[in-house]
Amino acid sequence: VQLVESGGGLVQPGGSLRLSCAASGFTFSSYDMSWYRQAPGKERELVAEISSGGWTYYDDSVKGRFTISRDNADNTVYLQMNRLKPEDTAVYYCNTWLTLSGRRYDYWGQGIQVTVSS
């Protein structure tokens, strides 16, 4: 399993960024995908999730501003981030997981920095 994020960077408050995560090494269309983030001094937190069937979940802090989507033909999951706030500053991680014998195994990308600052 390989997950490679791209699209991060520095943006002013109120701006937009789109993160991409290119996946390989597994049957992408069959797996749920997630975006997490980790700010300095804080725990990693779930931002958004999209199921293999397209169902989505968002943390309350990003609901209405972020949109998660997937392209099964390109094995890519996206996170469109609009109306960005300084508190969105964090390293963002792409994630998928599988469950074997009742145990969850997580796979992570290398992470990408998003900085929201004027």
N, C-alpha and C positions, 0 to 999 in steps of 0.2 A: 504494500500500500504506500502510495506517495501522494502527498498533498502539497501543492506549491501555491502560495498566496502572491498576489501582485496588486498594485493600484493604490497603495498607501502613500502618505506624504503629509505635507504641511498645508493647511487650509485655514482661511479666516472664519471666524464665527458666522454662521448663517450660510456658509458654503456647502458644497456637495463633493462627495467622492464615491467612486464605485470600486469595491474590492472584488477581485476574482480569485477563485481557487480551482486550479487545474488538478484533476484527480486521475490516478492511474493505478494499475495493479489489482483492480477488483471490478466487479460488475456494478458500475456506478449507479445505473438506473434502479437497482434493487435496494439501495441503501439510503437511509435518512442521513441528512447532512446538517451541520450546525456551524454557526459562528459564535465564538467566545471572545472575550476581551479581558485583559488584565492591566489595570492601571498601577503605577508605582505604589508600593506599600499596601496593595489590596489583593484580595483573592481573585482568581480567574472566575468570571461569571458568564453565564449563557446569555447571549444577545438575541439570537434568532435561530429557528430550526425549520427545516422543510423536510417533509416525509417523502418517501419514494413515490407516493401518490399525489404529492403536491400540497398536502395540508401544511399550514404554517403556524408558527408560534412566535411571539415577540415578547421580550421583557417590557414591562410597563414604561421603563425609562426611554425606550426607543419607539414605542408604538406610535404610528402615524407619521414617523420621520424616516424610518428605515424599511426597506423592502428586500426580502430574501427571495431568490428565484434560482432556477436550475435549468440547464440545457443538457439533456441526456445525450443528444447527438454529439456534443463536444466534451462531455464528461467534465462540466464546469458548473460550479455554484457561485452565485454572485450575491453581494450585499450592496445595495444602493443606499447611500447615506445622505439624506438631505437635512437642511436646517441644522447643521452641526453645531454643537455647543462645546465650550472648553472642557466640560466634564466627560465628553466622548473621547478625550485623549487617552490612548491606551495602545498596547500591542494587541492586534487582532489575530485570532487563530482560527483556521479552518479545522473542522473535526468530523470524523465519522466513527462509528463503532460497530462491533458485532457482539453477539451474545452466544457463548458456548457453555453448555452445562450450567446454565443459570448465572454465569459470570460475565461481566461486561469487559470488553477489551477496547480501549480507546486508541485512535490514531490521530496524530496532530501534524499540522503543517509547522513550518519553522517560525511562523509569526511575522507580522508586518506592522510597522509603526504608523499610527495615525495621530497627528498632532493638530489640535484646533487652537489657534492662537492668532491674535492680531499683532 
